[in-house]
Each structure stands twice: as C-alpha cells, then as structure tokens.
C-alpha cells in the first residue's frame, strides 16, 4: 500500500474481463512485460489442487492471492 501512495499510482480494476483481455494478459506475461511475482503467494503441486481450492474458500485473511499449481 505504501508503494501505491508514495509513487501516486493509479489502479484500475474490473470484475469482468473477456477472452481477448485474458489472451492479451497471457501474451504480456510470456513476453516478460508483466512481472506477476509480487502477487504469487503460493506454489503447490498440481496434486494438491482440490485442497488448494478448499483453502481458498476459507481464505478470510486474504493471504492467498495467486497460487501456481505445478505439475
């Protein structure tokens, strides 16, 4: 939060996005133009997928933002 305030960042968001938005985001990630590491909070094996979704349902403190399931 401090970085947002001290650098006077403007943050815009929306709840709904289209397929084109998703594709554009993936392309930017692949090209290294977006660094997603600050919001990736957990890395878990793919075999933990069901458990991870249950944990996300109970994520009341918001500590789980983005989880990478690795195969």
C-alpha positions as CSV (number, residue, x, y, z in Angstrom):
1,X,0.0,0.0,0.0
2,X,2.9,2.4,0.8
3,X,4.3,2.0,-2.7
4,X,0.9,2.9,-4.2
5,X,0.6,6.0,-2.1
6,X,4.2,7.2,-2.3
7,X,4.5,6.7,-6.0
8,X,1.0,8.1,-6.7
9,X,0.0,5.0,-8.7
10,X,-3.4,4.9,-10.2
11,X,-5.0,1.5,-10.0
12,X,-8.0,0.5,-12.1
13,X,-9.7,-2.8,-12.0
14,X,-12.8,-4.6,-13.1
15,X,-14.6,-7.7,-12.1
16,X,-15.4,-8.9,-15.6
17,X,-13.0,-9.5,-18.5
18,X,-13.3,-11.0,-21.9
19,X,-11.4,-13.7,-23.7
20,X,-9.4,-11.0,-25.6
21,X,-8.3,-9.4,-22.3
22,X,-7.2,-12.8,-21.0
23,X,-5.2,-13.6,-24.2
24,X,-3.6,-10.1,-24.1
25,X,-2.5,-10.6,-20.4
26,X,-1.0,-14.0,-21.2
27,X,0.9,-12.6,-24.1
28,X,2.3,-9.8,-21.9
29,X,3.3,-12.4,-19.2
30,X,5.0,-14.6,-21.8
31,X,6.9,-11.6,-23.2
32,X,8.1,-10.6,-19.8
33,X,6.4,-7.3,-19.9
34,X,4.4,-8.0,-16.7
35,X,6.1,-9.4,-13.6
36,X,3.4,-11.4,-11.7
37,X,5.8,-12.5,-8.9
38,X,4.6,-9.8,-6.4
39,X,1.1,-11.3,-6.4
40,X,2.0,-15.0,-6.5
41,X,1.8,-16.1,-2.9
42,X,2.0,-19.9,-3.1
43,X,3.4,-22.6,-5.3
44,X,1.8,-26.0,-4.8
45,X,1.9,-29.4,-6.6
46,X,-0.9,-30.0,-9.1
47,X,-1.9,-33.0,-7.0
48,X,-2.9,-30.5,-4.2
49,X,-5.4,-28.8,-6.5
50,X,-8.6,-29.9,-4.7
51,X,-7.1,-29.0,-1.3
52,X,-6.0,-25.6,-2.6
53,X,-9.5,-24.7,-3.7
54,X,-10.9,-25.6,-0.3
55,X,-8.2,-23.4,1.3
56,X,-9.2,-20.6,-1.0
57,X,-12.8,-20.8,0.1
58,X,-11.6,-20.3,3.7
59,X,-9.1,-17.6,2.9
60,X,-10.7,-15.0,5.1
61,X,-7.5,-13.0,5.8
62,X,-6.8,-12.7,2.0
63,X,-3.3,-14.2,2.4
64,X,-3.7,-16.4,-0.6
65,X,-3.8,-14.2,-3.7
66,X,-2.5,-16.2,-6.7
67,X,-1.5,-19.9,-6.4
68,X,0.6,-21.6,-9.0
69,X,-0.2,-25.3,-9.4
70,X,2.9,-27.1,-10.7
71,X,3.0,-30.4,-12.4
